[in-house]
């Protein structure tokens, strides 16, 4: 990882190290799940964000549902989700929540992860969609656990409370990167605002598991990542994930560094030292990867 006063040239296109290469997986293993999702008119962040673990997760019958449409109002330069004017109105959120619950039931899921595009066009930022989806899952699947991975709602605690009142087990909001890189990586987001959202979630609902995640390889320095870990703990975050950033297309931010497995192991060790209850750190880790393992029974 980059340290103070050093730099690393962007690697040649396509020259990924061996530890980032995965078998493509069998199309037959994922076909049934894809057909189910298309029939239900549902989106997954697995497909929209081009997750490298999609074959593994789909073959396990797991997916992270992406609600509120497939068009995002933000233009984060690391994300492959389409940016523009969303076309799904709020009146459709309840029906979408029912479809998510039915798909989760058909898949026999015991842990359901729900995320969304950012909906800054809506007064509540889409919080009502999260609430409707969690409620639908609760009504159809007894005993399942539910994780929500939410946008920042522009810092609205009212929107946050609406989501939490629906009763998710895990509240996840990703910081994505260190504060120095926010303007370049997460335009429109504010580092402290995201931390305050995480802290308020834990204050308002002490039993919820608070969780965040970051990408490495965007030009951050090791000491900045360690400071971010300290910030997370001071803002009552319990669970932490970190994985390698990989450029989705040539139009997105380039990879500044392919972080070694040894560096990821160091970050994982430092997170444990700081008292995080749940930690998942590694090159191919993503925020929702094996998310069920973060649940404390």
N, C-alpha and C positions, 0 to 999 in steps of 0.2 A: 504494500500500500504506500501511497505517496506520503512522504514525511516533510517536515518543514524545510524549505529551501531546495527541494528536489523536484524534478519533473519527469514525465514519461511520455514519449510520443504515442500518438494514436496507432494501434496495431493495424497491420494490413487487413483489408476487408476479407472476411472469411477465414482468417487465421486464428481460429479458436483453439485454445489449449486442449489437451486430451481430456482433462477433468470436466470440461463442459460439453463433451460430445456424448449424446445418448442415442441408442438405437431408435429408429423411427417408429417402431411399434407396428402392430398388425391392424390394418383397417377393419378387419372383421371383428376385432375385439371392441372397437369403439362405435361400430355402425349402429347397433341397437340403441345406444344412448343418444346418438346424434339424431336418429329418426324420432325418438321420443321427444326430444327438445324441439325439433322442427314442427312436429305435429301439434305440440302445445304452444307454439309461437313464443318460445322462450329464448333468451340470450344467456350466454355464459361468459364470464370474464376470461375463462380458460381459452376460448376461441378468439374473442375480441382483442385480448392482450397478447395473443400468440405465446402462451405459456409453454416453456420447454417440457413441462411434466404432463402435458395434456393426454398423451397416450397411456401413461401409467395410471393417471387418475380416472380417466374414462373407462379403462379396462377394469378398475376396481369398483365401477359404478358410482363414482363420486364426481361432483361438479360444484362450482361456485356460481350460483344464479346471479345474473346481473339484471336488475329491475329498472323501471322508469324509462324504458326505451334503450336504443343503442346509439343515440347522439348526445354528446356531452357539450355543455356550455363552456367548459374550460379548454385551454390549449396547452396543457402540460407537454413539454418537449420530449418526454421519455415515453409517452403513452400512445399506443396505436389505435385507440378508440376514436371514432370519427368525431370531429368537432364541428358544431354548427347550431342550427336552431332546432331544438327537439320537436318531434311531432306527436309524442304521446301525451294527451291531456290527463289531468289529475283524475277525471271521472273514470278512467280506465284502470286505475291502480288496484281497486278491490278485486276486479276480475283477474288481473295479472297475479295478485297474491294467491287467489284460489288455484290458478294453474301451476304456480310454483309448488304449493302444498300437494296437489295431485301428482305432480312429477316426482316429488320427494317420496311420496307414499308408494308410487309404482316402483321406484328404485330401492325401496326398503332402507332408506337412510336412517341412521341413528343420530347423525349430527348434520345440520343443514346450515350452509354458509350463504348469506345474502349480501350482495354488494350492489352498487348502482353507478350510473353515470352521475356527474354533477348536474344539478338542475337549478341553476341560479335564476332561471326565468320564473320560478315559482316562489310564492311568498314564504313558504315553509321549507324551501330547498329540497322538497321531496320527502320530508319526514313522514307525511301521511302515508306515502307508499310503503315505506319500511314498516310502519305500524300495522297497516292492513295485511302485509305479507306475513309478519310474525304472528298476528292474530289468526290468520288462516292456517298456518302450520300448526299452531297450538290446538286448533279446533279439530284437525284431521289426524294428527299423529301424536298419540299419547306417549309420553316418556322421552321424546326426542329432545336434544339440546339444539339451541339456535345461536348462531354467531352473526352479527351484523358488522359489515365493513363499510363505514359511512364516509361521505365527503365532510367538509368542515362546516356546512350550513351557514357560511359567512359568520361564524361565531355565535349563532343564535342558540341560547340555552333553552328557549321555548321549544324550538325544533328538536333539540337534543332530548329534552324531557319527554316529548311526544313519542319518540322512538323507545326510550327506556321504559316508559309506562306500559309498553306492549310486552315486556318481560323477556328480552334476550338474555342468554346465559353469558355471552362474550360480547364485549363492545370493543370493536377494532377501528382505529383511525390511524392511517399510516403517515408518519412524518416524511417519509420518502428519502430525504437527504439532509445534510448538515445545513445550518442556517446560512452560511456564506454563499451557498450555491442556489438558494431559493429563487432569486430573481431569474436565473438562467434555466433552472430545472422546473420550478413550480410557480410560474407567473400567476398572480392572482391569489396565491396562498400566503399565509403569514405564520412563521414558525411558532411564535409564542401563542398565537390564537389557537393553533392546533394542540399545543400542550395544555392550554387552559380548557379546551373541550374535553380532553382525556381526563384531566383532574376533576372537572365538574361531573363527569359520568360516574366516577368513583364516589364522589361526595354525595350525589343525589341517589345513587343506588349502590350501597357498599358491598352487596353480594355479587355484583357483576364482575367478571374478569376483564380487566382493562388491558388492552393489547395494542402494540404498534409495530411498524416495520420500516426498514430502510433498504435502499439499493446501494451497493458499493461498486466503485469503478468509474465514478463520474468526476473524479479529481479531488475528492475529499482527502484530508490528511488523517493519519491515525489518531492524533491527539483530538481532532474535531469529533471523531466517532466516539471516543471515550468521554468527551464532554457531553455529547448527546445522550449517552447512557446515564450519566449523572443527572442530566436534566429530566430524563424520563422517570427516574426513581424519585426525584424531588417532586414531581407532578403526579405521583401515585400510580405510575404504570407498572403492571406486574409481569406482562409477557412481552417478549421481544423476538423479532425475526430479522434476518438480514440475508440477502442473496446478491449474486452478481448481476449488475445491469447489463442487458444485452440490447443493442440497437435494433429496433423492430424493422425500420426501413432507412434508406439513405437520407430521408428527409428529417430524421430524428437526431437527437444528440449523439455524437460518436462516443464509443467506449474510450475512456482515457487510460484505463488500466484493467487487465485481467488479474484480479486479486487471487493470490495463491491459496490453496487449501490450508496451508500453515498459518496464513494471516487470518483466515476465517476462524481457525481454531483458537487463535489468540483472542479475537473479539468475543468468541463464545465463552472463553474462560473469564474474561473481564466482566461479561454480563452476569455470569454466575457469582463472581465475587461481590457484585453490587446487590445481590439479593433478589434478582428476578426469579419468580416462581417457575416460569416456563420460558425456555430459550430454544430457538431453532435457527442455527446459523450455518450457512454453507453455500457453495457456489450456485447450486440449483434450487435452493430454498426460495419459496415464494410465500407471500403472506398467508395464504390459505392452504398451503401444502400440508397434508396430514393434520388438518386443523382439529380433528377430533381428539388428537393426542394431547391437546392443550387443556382439555376439560378435566377438572378435578372432581372425581366422583365422591 
